[in-house]
Amino acid sequence: MNRNATIAGLGTALPPPAVQDDLWEGFFAKHYTAEKRALGKRIFANSGVRTRQAAVSPLLEDVSEWTTEQRMRRYQVEAVPLGKEAVGRALTDAGIRADELGLFAVCSCTGYATPGLDILLARDLGMSPSVQRLFVGHMGCYAALPGLGTAADFVVARGRPALLLCAELTSLHLQPASTRTDLQQIVSHALFSDAAAAVVVLPNGPGYAVRDVVAVTDTTTADHMTWEVTDLGFRMGLSPRVPAVLELHVRKLVDDLLGRHGLSIAEVDGWAIHPGGPKILDVVQQQLGLDDGALAASRGVLSAYGNCSSPTVLLVLDALRRRPAPPRRVVMLAFGPGLTLYGTLLEASTVTA
C-alpha cells in the first residue's frame, strides 16, 4: 500500500499582543541614541508589522541587559505553557491522543535547556515513554520545513503519527542599545515576534499530503544572516543583501520542486511564504510572477503577528486552510541562515487508510 504523510491537525499559541506603534513610542524610541531615532522610526513604520506578540514585552520588562543565563531560565518558564497550548490544539484538531504519537519533533532557536521542551512536554501531555524525540536548534526561520519533512518521512517509513512543534521567543533577545550592529538590531527589533505552532502528521487520511521537500543553500553568503550566542542573549545579524540572494535562487527552487511533479506555478493555488519582511515578500512575488492575492496570507500574517521565526510559515498555512475555499495545492517557502531556501509541496488529500 502506498502511504501518504498527511497534515491532519494544526494548532497555534500566541503570547499577549502589542501594537507596533506602541512598542516604538513606549520603548524603542528611548532605547536608541538620538541619531538613530529618526531612522528607527522609519524602519518600524515600514516593517509591514502592525501588531505582534511578546512573551516578555519591553513595555513591561526591559531584558536588554540580562545575561544569557537569565534569558534561558525565562525561556523555559514561557515556552513550556506556550508549546503545550499549541500541541494540545493540534492533537485536538487531528482527533488523536498524545500517547498515540510515534515521533515528537521540536524546532527552536531562541532557547536551550536540558531537559528540553521535547522531554517536558512529552511528560506533561502524556506521550508514551517510547515516543521518539528530535530537537532541532539554530536553523532559524526555515526550520519548520525540514522539521515537517523529517516528520513526514517518519510517518511514511513507520506508519505511525508524528508531531512537529515550532516555538520561538525572540522577545527574550532584546539587545542593548550600544550593540555594535545598530542598524541590523533596529531591523530585527522591528520585525521579530513570539509564537508557537504545531502540526500533526498522520499516515493517509484527509488533510494536506506532504508531496515533496527541496532545499538550496548558498554558502557564499553565509555571513548575510547570523544568530550569535553572546553573554547578553542571542544577537541577530541581518544583511540588507538577503533579498538579492533570494532573487538569485527562489525561482529555480520552485521550478525544480514543481517540475518533479509535472506542475507549473499557475497550477498552485496556495502560497505559504515565510514573511521575513516586506522586501522578502516583494522579491518572491516578483520572481514567481504572483499576483497580490497569492501573497495576501503571508502579508496578513506579517501585519498581524510579525516575523515569529520558525512558526511563521505554519501560521500562514493555517490562514490558508481556514479560508472558505481552502487551496488544493500549496507551496510553502521559508528562508534562513546559510543562506538557505526550503520549499515544500502540499496537496489536499481525502484518502483514507
C-alpha positions in Angstrom: 0.0 0.0 0.0 1.3 3.5 -0.9 1.4 5.5 2.3 1.0 9.3 2.4 2.1 11.6 5.2 -0.8 14.0 5.7 -1.0 17.1 7.8 -4.2 16.3 9.7 -4.1 18.9 12.5 -2.6 22.3 13.2 -2.6 24.3 16.4 -1.1 27.7 17.3 -0.5 29.6 20.5 0.3 33.3 20.9 1.5 35.4 23.8 -0.2 38.7 24.5 -0.1 41.2 21.6 1.2 44.7 21.3 0.7 47.4 18.8 3.8 48.2 16.7 3.4 52.0 17.2 3.1 51.5 21.0 6.3 49.4 21.1 8.1 52.2 19.3 6.7 55.1 21.3 6.7 53.3 24.6 10.1 51.7 24.5 12.3 51.7 21.4 12.2 55.4 20.7 14.0 55.8 24.0 16.2 52.7 23.6 18.3 54.0 20.7 20.6 57.1 20.6 19.2 60.3 19.3 20.9 60.0 15.9 19.2 56.6 15.4 15.7 57.6 16.3 14.6 59.0 13.0 15.9 56.0 11.1 14.4 53.7 13.7 11.0 55.2 13.4 11.0 54.8 9.6 12.1 51.2 9.9 9.4 50.4 12.4 6.8 52.2 10.3 7.8 50.4 7.1 8.3 46.9 8.6 4.9 45.7 7.4 4.1 44.8 11.0 1.1 46.4 12.8 0.8 44.1 15.8 2.9 41.3 17.2 3.3 39.2 20.4 5.8 39.2 23.2 6.1 36.7 26.0 8.4 39.2 27.6 7.1 42.6 26.5 9.6 45.6 26.6 6.6 47.8 27.5 6.5 45.9 30.8 10.0 44.5 31.3 13.4 45.5 29.8 15.6 42.5 29.4 18.2 44.1 27.2 20.9 43.9 29.9 20.0 40.4 31.1 22.7 37.7 30.9 22.2 34.7 28.7 21.6 32.6 31.7 18.7 34.8 32.9 17.2 34.6 29.4 17.5 30.9 29.2 15.8 30.4 32.5 12.9 32.6 31.4 12.7 30.8 28.1 11.8 27.6 29.9 9.2 29.3 32.0 7.5 30.9 29.0 8.0 28.3 26.3 6.6 25.3 28.1 3.0 26.6 28.5 3.0 28.1 25.0 4.2 24.9 23.4 1.7 22.9 25.5 -1.2 25.0 24.2 -0.1 24.7 20.5 0.4 20.9 20.8 -2.9 20.4 22.6 -4.8 22.3 19.9 -3.0 20.4 17.1 -3.8 17.0 18.7 -7.5 18.0 19.1 -7.6 19.2 15.5 -6.3 15.9 14.3 -8.5 13.8 16.6 -5.7 11.8 18.2 -4.3 11.4 21.7 -0.8 12.3 22.7 0.1 8.7 23.6 -0.5 7.6 20.0 2.5 9.7 18.7 5.5 7.8 17.4 7.7 10.9 17.0 7.7 14.3 18.7 10.0 16.8 17.0 10.7 20.3 18.3 12.3 23.3 16.4 13.5 26.3 18.4 16.5 28.6 18.1 15.7 31.1 20.8 16.3 29.0 23.9 18.0 25.9 25.3 17.8 23.8 28.4 18.1 20.2 29.4 15.7 18.5 29.9 14.3 20.5 27.0 10.8 21.2 25.6 10.6 17.8 23.9 11.1 16.0 27.2 9.0 18.3 29.4 6.0 18.5 27.0 6.1 14.7 26.3 5.9 14.2 30.1 3.2 16.8 30.7 1.0 15.9 27.8 1.1 12.2 28.5 3.1 11.0 25.5 4.3 7.4 25.6 7.6 6.7 27.2 8.6 5.0 23.9 7.9 8.1 21.8 10.9 9.1 19.7 12.1 12.7 20.1 14.0 15.1 18.0 15.2 18.6 18.9 16.3 20.9 16.1 18.1 24.2 17.0 19.7 27.1 15.2 18.1 26.6 11.8 16.1 29.8 12.4 13.2 30.9 10.2 13.2 28.0 7.8 13.3 25.2 10.4 9.6 24.3 10.1 10.1 22.8 6.6 13.0 20.4 7.3 11.2 19.6 10.5 8.0 18.8 8.6 10.0 16.8 6.0 11.5 14.7 8.8 8.1 14.1 10.4 6.6 13.1 7.1 9.5 10.7 6.4 8.9 9.1 9.8 5.2 8.6 9.1 5.8 7.1 5.7 8.6 4.8 6.9 6.9 3.7 10.2 3.2 4.2 9.6 2.8 6.0 12.9 1.7 9.5 13.8 4.3 12.3 14.3 4.0 15.8 15.7 6.2 18.8 14.9 6.3 21.9 17.3 8.0 25.1 16.4 8.3 27.5 19.4 10.2 30.8 19.4 10.6 33.6 22.0 12.6 36.2 20.1 11.5 38.9 22.7 14.0 37.4 25.1 16.9 38.5 22.9 16.3 42.2 23.1 19.8 43.7 22.6 21.4 46.6 24.5 21.2 49.9 22.7 25.0 50.0 22.5 25.3 46.9 20.3 27.9 47.1 17.6 25.4 46.4 14.8 22.8 49.1 15.5 21.0 49.2 12.1 20.7 45.4 12.0 19.4 45.4 15.5 16.8 48.0 14.7 15.5 46.0 11.8 15.3 42.8 13.8 13.6 44.6 16.8 11.1 46.0 14.3 10.2 42.6 12.8 10.6 39.7 15.2 7.9 38.3 17.4 6.9 35.2 19.6 4.7 32.3 18.7 4.3 28.5 18.8 2.7 26.3 16.1 2.3 22.6 15.9 1.3 20.1 13.2 0.2 16.5 13.5 1.2 14.3 10.6 -0.7 11.0 10.0 -0.4 8.1 7.6 -3.0 8.8 4.9 -6.4 10.3 5.9 -7.8 13.7 4.9 -5.7 16.9 5.1 -2.7 18.2 3.2 -0.4 15.4 1.9 3.3 16.3 2.1 4.4 15.5 -1.5 8.0 16.8 -1.6 10.6 18.9 0.2 13.5 20.6 -1.5 16.3 22.9 -0.4 19.2 25.0 -1.6 22.0 26.7 0.4 24.2 29.4 -0.9 27.2 29.1 1.4 29.0 32.0 -0.3 26.5 34.3 1.6 26.7 32.6 4.9 27.6 35.9 6.7 24.4 37.6 5.5 22.2 36.1 8.3 23.7 35.1 11.6 22.5 34.3 15.1 25.3 34.7 17.6 25.3 33.5 21.2 26.6 36.3 23.3 26.8 37.0 27.1 23.7 39.2 26.6 21.5 36.8 24.7 21.5 35.9 21.0 22.3 38.7 18.6 20.8 38.8 15.1 22.9 39.7 12.1 20.7 40.6 9.1 22.3 41.9 5.9 20.2 44.2 3.6 21.6 42.0 0.8 19.4 39.0 1.8 16.6 39.8 -0.7 19.2 39.9 -3.5 20.3 36.4 -2.7 16.7 35.1 -2.7 16.3 36.8 -6.1 19.0 34.6 -7.5 17.6 31.3 -6.2 13.9 31.3 -5.5 12.5 30.8 -9.0 14.8 27.9 -9.8 14.0 26.3 -6.4 10.2 26.5 -7.1 10.5 25.4 -10.7 12.6 22.4 -9.6 10.1 21.5 -6.9 7.1 21.7 -9.2 8.8 20.2 -12.2 9.5 17.0 -10.3 5.7 16.6 -10.2 4.9 17.8 -13.7 3.4 21.1 -12.3 3.8 24.7 -13.1 3.4 27.9 -10.9 0.0 28.5 -12.5 -1.3 25.2 -11.1 -0.5 26.2 -7.5 -3.5 27.9 -5.8 -2.0 28.4 -2.3 1.3 30.1 -1.4 2.6 29.9 2.2 5.7 32.1 2.0 7.6 33.0 5.1 7.2 36.7 5.6 10.7 37.6 6.7 10.0 41.2 5.9 8.2 43.2 3.2 11.2 43.2 0.9 11.5 39.4 1.1 7.8 39.1 0.0 8.3 41.6 -2.8 11.2 39.7 -4.2 9.4 36.4 -4.1 6.3 37.8 -5.7 8.3 39.4 -8.5 10.4 36.4 -9.2 7.5 33.9 -9.3 5.2 36.3 -11.1 2.4 36.1 -8.5 -0.5 38.5 -8.1 -1.2 40.3 -4.8 -3.8 37.7 -3.8 -1.2 35.0 -3.8 0.8 36.9 -1.1 -2.2 38.1 0.9 -1.9 35.4 3.6 1.8 36.0 4.1 1.4 39.7 4.2 -1.5 39.3 6.6 0.5 37.2 9.0 3.4 39.7 8.9 1.0 42.5 9.7 -0.9 40.8 12.5 1.8 38.6 14.1 5.2 39.8 12.8 8.1 37.5 11.9 7.9 34.8 14.6 10.9 32.8 13.1 10.2 29.1 12.6 6.4 29.0 13.4 5.6 31.8 11.0 5.2 29.8 7.8 2.9 27.4 9.7 0.8 30.5 10.7 0.5 31.3 7.0 -0.6 27.7 6.2 -3.2 27.9 9.0 -4.5 31.1 7.4 -4.8 29.4 4.0 -6.6 26.3 5.3 -9.1 28.4 7.2 -10.3 30.2 4.0 -13.9 29.4 2.9 -12.4 27.7 -0.1 -9.0 26.3 1.0 -6.4 25.9 -1.7 -6.0 22.4 -3.2 -2.3 22.7 -3.8 0.1 24.7 -1.6 3.8 25.6 -1.9 5.5 26.5 1.3 8.7 28.6 1.2 11.0 29.6 4.0 14.4 31.2 4.2 17.1 31.5 6.9 20.8 31.2 7.8 23.1 29.6 5.3 21.6 31.4 3.3 19.1 28.6 2.9 15.9 28.3 1.0 13.4 25.5 1.6 10.3 24.6 -0.4 7.6 22.1 0.4 4.7 20.9 -1.9 1.4 20.1 -0.2 -1.7 18.7 -1.9 -5.2 18.3 -0.4 -6.0 14.7 0.2 -9.2 12.9 1.1 -7.7 9.4 1.0 -8.4 7.2 4.0 -6.3 4.3 5.1 
